[in-house]
Amino acid sequence: MEDGPAADHEVPEGVSPQTVDAVGKLTKALETTERARGHLCAFHQLTGESDRRVEEAMHMLRDAGHVEWADRLERELFGRNVLEGRWTFQIVEEYDAGYWTSFRELEAALLEDVVRGRRHLREAGMKEDHRSRGESGHAAAH
């Protein structure tokens, strides 16, 4: 049994180390964009949670006799757009339909065109360089 990477993690013949590094850099950029999207989803969820708490505070203020403040919060803050004309779900949808989708499609097309669809070639190379062959927990593949 050979102790090397799986075939889908081997650099295709004719692909230079510079190409592997460039493709790896774009993939890392996409992974960073995925993290940014996660933060955007968290922003969406946290803003919704905050709006529900504003609603609870409005009811509590009204019950405590502060009707003017309850009315003001309801009129000026509760259910308000966070950006002109948009709630947070609309921001997420716009991000997803535009930048995020374009980025994912371009990265996939580059992988297919330049490295025959093989992913994480740079990392697979690093694994080969860093692992201790024959040691427990250092196998090339499962």
N, C-alpha and C positions, 0 to 999 in steps of 0.2 A: 504494500500500500504506500503510495507516494505521499510525502509530507509537504504538500504545497497548497497554494490557494485553489479554490474551485475554479473551473474553467470560466465562469462568468465574472471572476475577479482577476483574470489575467489580462494584461494589456494586449490588445490586438496587434498583430504584426504590422509594422509600419507606422505605429502611433508613437510620436516622440514624447520624451519626459516633459517637455515644455507644454505639449498639448494636454497631457494628463494633468499637469498643474493648473492650466487655464480652465479646463473643464471642472476640476475640483474646486477652484475658486468660485466659479459660477454656482455650483451646487451649494457651497457654503453660503453664498449670498442668498440663495433661495431658502435655505434652512433658517437664516436670520429673518427673512421675510415671513416665514411660517411662524416664527416666534412673535414678530410684530403683529401678525394677524391674531394670534392668541391674546395678545395684550388688547387689541381692538375688541375682541369678543368679551374680554374681561371688563373693559370700559363700558360696553353695551350692557352687560349684566349688572355691573355696579351702579350705573346710572339708573337703570330700571328699579333696582332695590332702593336707591335713594328716593326716587319719585314715590314709591309706595310708602316710605317712611314719612315723606312730606304729607301724603294723604292722611296717614295716621295722626300726625301732629295737628293737621287742620281740624280733624274731628275732636281731638282732645282739647284744643283751644276753644272750639265752639262749645263743647260741653262745660268747659271751665268759665264760660261767660265772655270770652274774648272773640266775639263774632266778627268784629272788624278785621282782626288779624287773620282769622280763619278765611274770611272772604278775600283778603288781599293775597294770601298765599295761593288760594285757589285760582284767583284771577291772574296773578303775575308769575307764578312758578310751577304749580302742579300741571303736568302734562305739556309743559312748554317744549318747543323745539330746541335741541341743543346746538344746532347750526341752522342757518336760515332755511326754513321749509323742511327740515329733516329731524326725525328722531334717530336714535342710535342704530336701530335695525336697518334703516335706510343707508346709513354710512357704511355699515358692514356689507350690505348688498352691493353698493356701488364699488367698494374696494374689491370685493370678490369678483364681480363681473368685469372689472377693468384690470387694474395693476396685477392683482394676485393671479388671475387666470392667465394673463399674457405671460407673466414670468414663468409659471409652471409649464405652459405650452412651449415657450422658447427653450427652456432648459431641457425638456424631453426631446425636442427636435434636435438640439445640439448633440445630446448624448447619442441619439440614433444615428445621426449623420457622421459624427467624428469618431466615436468609440464603439460603434455597433451596439448601442443601447446598454452598454455595461456601466454600472453605477459604482461609485466609491472606489475607483481604481487607485487613487492616491492613498486612501486609507488602507486599502488592501496591501499596497506596497509597503506602507509604514508598518503594518502588522508583521509582514515577512521580515522586515529589518529589525524589529524590536523583540519578537518572540524568541524564547529559548527552546529550540527544537528538542523534542524528546522529554521535556519536562511537563509534569501534570499541570493542566490549565493553559497550556500553550499550543494546543493542536491547531493546525492550519484551518481545518474545516470540521464541521460536526459529523 
